[in-house]
């Protein structure tokens, strides 16, 4: 997978609220970008890793805290984290010998907006507005 920014779809013409799959058909470029992100999320291990990273107090987690949660080798966990990072879902920072991961909420917000029905925008706390 190449590093590619998730394509933001056009605004809903009816109310200017959220870009969505239901407002217009996706063009090839948008579909390709979205498919890469959904492909990264299409694995249960990667979905669990993303959830662990996103739900961690303080907004970041050390790889040393992620690896023991799985019955997988460290290189396998690193591979899954690399795919999440390439999809633009997480970012990382090396601190000494450990790598810390954090969610990139702008990507998950874009995904949420794409999947939202027209006129049903998520508010700041994830509630409908």
N, C-alpha and C positions, 0 to 999 in steps of 0.2 A: 504494500500500500504506500502511496506517496503522501507526503504531508500536504494536505489541501484544506483550505478554509471551507467550512460548510456554507453553501450558497444560501443566501436569504431570498426567499421567494417574494414576489410582489405583494403589496398590501391588498387586503380585501376591499374591493371597490365600494361595496355596500356601506360599510361603516368605518373603514380605515383602521380596523382593530388589529387583527392578527393575520399573518401570512398562513395559508392553510392549503392542504391537498384538495379541499373541496371547493376552492374558489376558481381554480383554473388547472388544466392539465400541466404536469411538470414538463419542462423542456429537457433535452438530453443531458445538458450540463448539470442542472439541478438534481435530476434523478441519479446521475453518477455520483455526485457528492453525497447525497443522502444515503445511497446504497452502501457506500464505504463506511459511514458511521453506523448504520444498522447492522452491517456485517460484523463490525467490531463488537456490537452488543449481542450478536446472535450466538454467543457461546456462554453456557452457564457459569463457567469459571470467571470469565471477564465481567459478566453481569454482577457476580458476587463481589469481585474486586472493586468494581466501580461503586457498588453500594457501601462497601466497607470504607472506601476513601471518602465518599460523599457524606457519610453519617458520622464521621469521626469528629469529636469535640476539638475545636481549634482549627478545623478545616484542613488538616494534613495528617498523614500517617507515615511512619517509617516502614520500609520494606521488611524490616526485621519483625514487625508486628503482623504483616500480611502473610508471609510464608508459612508460619506454623498453623494457620487456619485451614490449610489444604493438605491433602495427601498427595502432593506433587513435589517434584524436585525444584530447587531454587531456580535453575535455568528455565524451567517451564513457566514458573511464575513470572520471571523477568520477560520472557517472550510475550506472555499475555499482557503485561503492563506496557510493553513496547507497542503492541498493536493498539491499545487504548490511547496511548500518547500520539501515535501517528494519526489516529482518527480525530484528534483534537478534543478528546474528552477529558484528559488529565494532563498535568504538567508535573515536572519533577525538579528537584534541586539536590545536588550532592552536598553532604555535610560530613566531612571526614570520610569514613569508610561506608557510611550509610546513605541511602537515597530516600528522600521524603517526597511523597506524592500528594497532590491536591487536585480537586475537581476544577474544571474550567466551566463555571456555570453558564457562560454565554453560549456554549455549545448545547448544553442540555436545555437551556431556555429556548433556543432556536428549534430544537427538536419538538419540544412541547408546543410551541407556537404552530409548527407545521401540522401537527396532529390534532390541533384544536378545531372544533367546529366553528364556522363563521359566527361572530357575535358572542362567543363564549370565551372571553379572554380570562386568563388566570391573573388574579390580583397579586400583590406583593407577597402574600403569605400562601400562595397557591390556591386561594379561594376564587371562585368566579366573581367577576366584577360586573 
